[in-house]
């Protein structure tokens, strides 16, 4: 079942500024999360802001779906233009890993799913609290050879295309199943 027309419209009207300004996507993603995790089902969408590094002043926003104050799903949004730059993708990947580090001891469900969104392109993350593993695996910086630590093909689904929509809905169904215990 496709996204509601009003949601599609919100993503369609993101201007070309969305290539360099992730805030263009905040409204559409907030609407998407509210559609997937409605308040009537005891979910709440919370925003978290923290600097990418203590030395720098830039901030990236994380949307967290919560149930009874427990994180159950997260999504970090970056500009769509970041898909074309290896260092921007590596930064997005590193920050997602930092968010998982910050949240794993607050979990009350066995698996925490997260999404790094570069515009509408999605990379899905899964943290298994039983094993302590986070996928996709990190690619370490090579000390000699320049390497791509976050290949663009990790952002292989588009939330506005049927495959991306289907994957997002599958994950949300899994999350909601886990939340029945909360």
Secondary structure, 3 states (H helix, E strand, C coil): CCCCHHHHHHHHCCCHHHHCCHHHHHHHHHHHHHHHCCHHHCEEEEEEEEECCCCCCCEEEEEEEEECCEEEEEEEEECHHHHHCHHHHHHHHHHHHHHHHHHHHHCCCCEEEEEEEECCEEEEEEEECCCCEEECCCCCCCCCCCCCCCCHHHCCEECCCHHHHHHHHHHHHHHHHHHCCC
